[in-house]
């Protein structure tokens, strides 16, 4: 009897196992979980073309749907856990990006939003740019828009940057034997965002050679009462226009400038250009008449120095013609006047005075506006 019982129990157990083995596995029908917040660059510069963003894979997800708002910011490419945004080059401001996961049973809620800021690039334009120019044209001023909190970097082709201060650059164009094109480029970097903007201008360079820059030479007239201003390197190819205080002087179109009534105080310069093209020119360095600075040369010499209070002055005849008068003054180093004499510079002047040992200042002021000061040692 007991043997029959165990036999039946084994039979029914075998049946249960067989039934269990034949059952379909149970699959839970549910939508994917909510994806994590996307990660990627959240600070971009206007004009950027694309940027990528991603999330960790979501269990049971088959595909993903990305959303970018506002839609005017750009478009989203891809339906995986990694996506690319193709940005609208005109867009600036903030755009929001999020994503949801999908499968055959439904979709997840959208993830938390990733806010992406598109910063405006520091755009500039050329507001002063001579074009065309001539070969060897020097110290031309080029200027772009002035912005705050940016750095300017200038680069040039077929020339060199003489100097640059922020949004202004001084340019020297190369000497050329044929017409060529130069290029001036300024790169502007926002110091806060790091956004970069590049602006370039192509310059047509004529082979007409511009004169070299020269300082004006100022010489006194025969009477010693006024100046003659001279451009020192003349050429039959050059034409001239003299300026006073940045205003053209009517009729002043020669290598030298010497009005009948003498020169008045002011700042003088001359624009020297190639007669083939008056745009092929350069301004000389300005010369200020009436200033305390001389062009070149030593105005007077003192001998002996050091001395015992007895010394003589001899004058430079190239700068002080015969008949010129002058004032000779002796000062202490504190500025106290010790002595003063009115003299005629045609002859040497002898100074003979009993004064204390020390260092003094000897100043000569001529009536043709030359001034020079020297140290004198008395011992």
C-alpha positions in Angstrom: 0.0 0.0 0.0 2.8 2.4 0.9 4.6 1.6 -2.3 1.5 2.6 -4.4 1.3 5.9 -2.5 4.9 6.9 -3.3 4.5 5.9 -7.0 1.4 8.1 -7.3 3.2 11.0 -5.6 6.1 10.8 -7.9 3.8 10.7 -10.9 1.9 13.8 -10.0 5.2 15.6 -9.2 6.5 14.8 -12.6 3.3 16.2 -14.2 3.7 19.5 -12.3 7.3 19.9 -13.4 6.4 19.3 -17.0 3.6 21.9 -16.8 5.9 24.4 -15.2 8.5 23.9 -17.8 6.0 24.5 -20.6 4.7 27.9 -19.2 5.7 31.3 -21.0 7.9 33.6 -18.9 6.0 36.5 -17.4 7.1 40.0 -18.8 6.2 43.1 -16.8 4.6 45.6 -19.2 5.8 49.1 -18.2 7.2 52.3 -19.7 10.9 53.3 -19.1 12.0 55.3 -16.1 12.5 59.1 -16.3 16.0 59.8 -17.8 18.6 61.8 -15.9 19.2 65.5 -16.6 21.3 65.9 -19.8 25.0 66.9 -19.4 27.1 69.0 -21.8 28.4 72.5 -22.4 26.0 75.1 -20.9 27.9 78.2 -22.0 28.4 78.8 -25.7 29.2 81.7 -28.0 26.8 83.0 -30.6 27.6 81.5 -34.0 28.7 78.1 -32.7 27.6 75.4 -35.2 27.0 72.3 -33.1 27.3 70.9 -29.5 26.7 67.5 -28.1 24.7 66.3 -25.0 24.1 62.9 -23.4 22.4 60.9 -20.7 23.1 57.5 -19.2 21.2 54.6 -20.8 17.7 54.0 -19.4 16.7 50.3 -18.7 14.1 49.0 -21.1 14.3 52.1 -23.3 14.2 51.5 -27.1 14.5 55.1 -28.3 14.7 58.6 -26.9 13.0 61.9 -27.8 14.9 65.1 -27.3 13.3 68.6 -27.0 14.9 72.0 -27.4 13.0 75.2 -26.6 12.6 77.7 -28.0 12.5 76.1 -31.4 14.2 79.1 -32.9 17.4 78.2 -31.0 18.2 75.4 -33.3 17.3 71.7 -34.1 18.1 68.4 -32.3 19.7 65.6 -34.3 19.5 61.9 -33.1 17.2 59.7 -31.1 19.7 57.9 -28.9 21.2 58.7 -25.5 23.6 61.1 -27.3 22.3 64.0 -29.3 23.7 67.0 -31.3 22.2 70.4 -31.4 22.5 72.3 -34.7 22.4 75.9 -33.5 20.8 78.9 -35.2 23.7 81.3 -35.8 21.5 84.3 -35.1 20.3 82.9 -31.7 21.5 84.3 -28.4 20.0 83.9 -25.0 18.9 80.8 -23.0 17.7 77.5 -24.5 16.3 74.5 -22.5 17.1 70.9 -23.4 15.4 67.8 -22.0 14.7 64.2 -23.0 12.3 61.3 -22.5 12.7 57.5 -23.0 10.3 55.3 -25.0 9.5 51.6 -25.5 6.7 49.5 -26.8 4.6 50.0 -23.6 4.8 53.7 -23.3 7.1 56.7 -22.6 8.7 58.2 -19.6 8.2 61.8 -18.4 10.7 64.3 -19.7 13.9 64.7 -17.7 14.8 67.8 -15.8 15.8 70.7 -18.0 19.4 71.6 -18.9 19.6 75.4 -19.5 22.1 76.4 -22.1 23.3 80.0 -22.5 24.3 81.4 -25.9 26.4 84.5 -25.4 26.6 87.3 -27.9 30.0 87.5 -29.6 31.8 90.9 -29.4 31.2 92.0 -33.0 33.2 94.9 -34.3 33.4 96.7 -37.7 36.1 98.9 -39.2 35.2 102.6 -38.7 38.5 104.0 -40.0 40.4 102.2 -42.8 42.2 103.8 -45.7 41.8 101.7 -48.8 43.4 101.6 -51.3 46.9 102.5 -50.1 50.3 102.9 -51.6 53.5 100.9 -51.2 55.6 102.2 -48.3 52.7 104.2 -46.9 53.5 104.6 -43.2 51.7 105.2 -39.9 48.1 104.9 -41.3 45.5 104.7 -38.5 43.0 101.8 -38.6 40.2 101.7 -36.1 37.4 99.3 -35.2 34.5 99.5 -32.8 35.5 100.1 -29.2 34.0 97.6 -26.7 34.3 97.1 -23.0 35.9 94.0 -21.3 37.5 92.7 -24.5 41.0 92.1 -25.8 42.1 93.1 -29.3 44.7 91.3 -31.3 45.9 92.7 -34.6 47.6 90.8 -37.5 48.6 92.0 -40.9 49.8 90.6 -44.3 52.1 92.6 -46.5 52.9 95.1 -43.8 53.6 95.5 -40.1 51.8 96.8 -37.1 53.7 99.9 -35.9 51.7 100.0 -32.7 48.3 99.1 -31.4 46.3 100.3 -28.4 43.1 98.4 -28.0 40.8 99.1 -31.0 43.3 101.3 -32.8 46.3 100.1 -34.8 49.0 102.0 -36.7 50.0 100.3 -39.9 53.0 100.5 -42.1 52.5 98.9 -45.6 55.4 97.2 -47.4 57.5 98.6 -50.3 56.2 96.8 -53.4 57.1 96.8 -57.1 53.7 95.7 -58.3 50.1 96.0 -57.1 49.2 93.5 -54.4 46.6 92.9 -51.7 47.2 93.3 -48.0 45.0 92.0 -45.2 44.4 93.5 -41.8 42.7 91.3 -39.2 41.6 92.0 -35.7 40.6 89.2 -33.3 38.3 90.4 -30.4 38.0 88.2 -27.3 35.4 88.7 -24.6 37.4 88.7 -21.3 34.4 87.2 -19.4 32.9 84.6 -21.7 35.9 83.9 -23.8 33.8 84.4 -27.0 35.9 85.3 -30.0 35.1 87.4 -33.1 37.3 87.9 -36.1 37.0 90.8 -38.5 39.2 91.3 -41.6 39.6 93.8 -44.3 41.4 93.4 -47.6 43.6 96.3 -48.7 44.6 97.1 -52.3 48.2 98.3 -52.3 49.3 100.4 -55.3 52.9 100.2 -56.5 53.1 104.0 -56.5 55.8 104.5 -53.8 54.9 106.8 -51.0 57.7 109.1 -49.6 59.7 108.0 -46.5 58.8 109.7 -43.3 61.2 112.5 -42.4 61.2 115.1 -39.7 60.9 118.7 -40.8 64.2 120.5 -40.6 63.8 124.0 -39.1 66.4 126.6 -39.9 66.6 130.2 -39.1 66.5 132.9 -41.8 69.5 135.0 -42.5 68.3 137.7 -40.2 67.9 135.1 -37.4 64.4 136.5 -36.7 62.3 133.6 -38.1 62.3 130.0 -39.3 62.4 128.3 -42.7 60.7 124.8 -42.5 62.2 122.3 -45.0 61.3 118.8 -46.0 64.8 117.2 -46.2 64.5 114.6 -48.9 62.9 116.2 -52.0 62.2 114.4 -55.3 60.8 115.6 -58.6 58.1 112.9 -58.1 56.8 114.5 -54.9 54.2 117.2 -54.3 53.8 119.0 -51.0 51.0 120.4 -48.8 51.9 122.2 -45.6 49.7 122.2 -42.6 49.4 124.3 -39.5 47.5 123.0 -36.5 46.0 120.2 -38.8 44.7 122.8 -41.3 46.1 123.0 -44.9 48.0 126.2 -45.6 46.8 127.8 -48.8 49.5 128.0 -51.5 52.1 126.2 -49.3 53.1 123.5 -51.9 56.8 123.7 -52.0 59.6 121.7 -50.4 60.1 124.6 -47.9 57.7 126.9 -46.1 58.7 130.5 -45.4 55.9 133.1 -45.4 56.8 136.7 -46.0 55.7 137.8 -42.6 57.5 135.0 -40.8 56.1 131.9 -39.1 53.7 132.1 -36.3 53.8 129.8 -33.3 51.9 126.5 -33.9 52.3 122.9 -34.9 53.5 122.4 -38.5 53.7 119.3 -40.7 53.8 118.6 -44.4 52.0 115.9 -46.4 54.4 114.6 -49.1 52.9 112.5 -51.8 53.7 110.9 -55.1 52.5 113.1 -58.0 51.1 109.9 -59.7 48.6 109.7 -56.9 48.2 112.2 -54.1 46.7 109.4 -51.9 50.2 107.9 -52.0 51.6 110.1 -49.3 52.8 110.4 -45.7 52.7 113.1 -43.1 56.0 114.2 -41.6 56.3 114.2 -37.8 54.9 117.5 -36.6 57.2 120.3 -35.6 56.0 122.7 -32.9 57.3 126.3 -33.3 57.6 128.1 -30.0 58.4 125.1 -27.9 61.5 124.8 -25.8 62.9 121.9 -27.8 65.3 122.3 -30.7 65.5 120.1 -33.7 69.2 119.0 -33.3 72.6 120.3 -32.5 74.1 121.9 -29.4 73.1 125.5 -28.9 76.2 126.6 -27.0 79.4 125.3 -25.3 80.9 126.2 -22.0 84.6 126.2 -21.2 86.1 125.3 -18.8 83.6 123.2 -16.9 84.2 122.8 -13.9 85.5 126.3 -13.4 86.3 128.8 -10.6 83.5 131.1 -11.7 85.3 132.3 -14.8 84.1 130.6 -18.0 83.1 131.5 -21.6 80.2 130.6 -23.9 80.6 129.9 -27.6 77.5 129.7 -29.8 76.5 127.3 -32.6 76.4 129.5 -35.7 74.2 127.0 -37.6 71.4 127.6 -35.0 72.2 131.1 -33.9 73.3 133.4 -36.8 75.4 136.5 -36.1 73.3 139.4 -34.8 71.0 137.1 -32.7 70.5 138.3 -29.1 69.9 136.1 -26.1 69.4 136.0 -22.4 71.9 134.1 -20.3 70.8 133.2 -16.8 72.4 131.4 -13.9 70.2 129.5 -11.4 70.8 127.5 -8.3 69.5 123.9 -8.3 66.6 125.2 -6.2 65.6 127.5 -9.0 66.9 130.8 -7.4 68.3 133.2 -10.1 71.9 134.1 -9.3 72.6 136.3 -12.4 71.2 137.4 -15.8 72.7 139.0 -18.8 71.5 140.2 -22.2 74.1 139.4 -24.9 74.8 139.5 -28.6 75.5 136.0 -29.8 77.9 137.3 -32.5 80.7 137.2 -30.0 81.7 134.7 -27.3 80.4 135.7 -23.8 82.7 135.6 -20.8 81.1 135.0 -17.4 83.2 136.1 -14.4 81.5 136.1 -11.0 82.6 135.2 -7.5 80.0 132.6 -6.4 80.0 129.7 -3.9 81.2 126.3 -4.9 78.5 124.0 -6.1 76.4 122.9 -9.2 74.4 125.5 -11.0 72.1 125.7 -14.0 73.1 127.9 -17.0 70.3 128.7 -19.3 70.4 130.4 -22.7 67.3 131.7 -24.4 67.7 133.2 -27.9 65.3 135.6 -29.5 64.7 133.1 -32.3 63.1 130.8 -29.7 66.0 128.4 -29.1 66.5 127.4 -25.4 69.1 125.2 -23.8 70.1 124.5 -20.2 73.4 123.0 -18.9 74.9 122.1 -15.6 77.9 124.2 -14.5 80.2 123.2 -11.7 82.0 125.8 -9.6 84.8 124.7 -7.3 
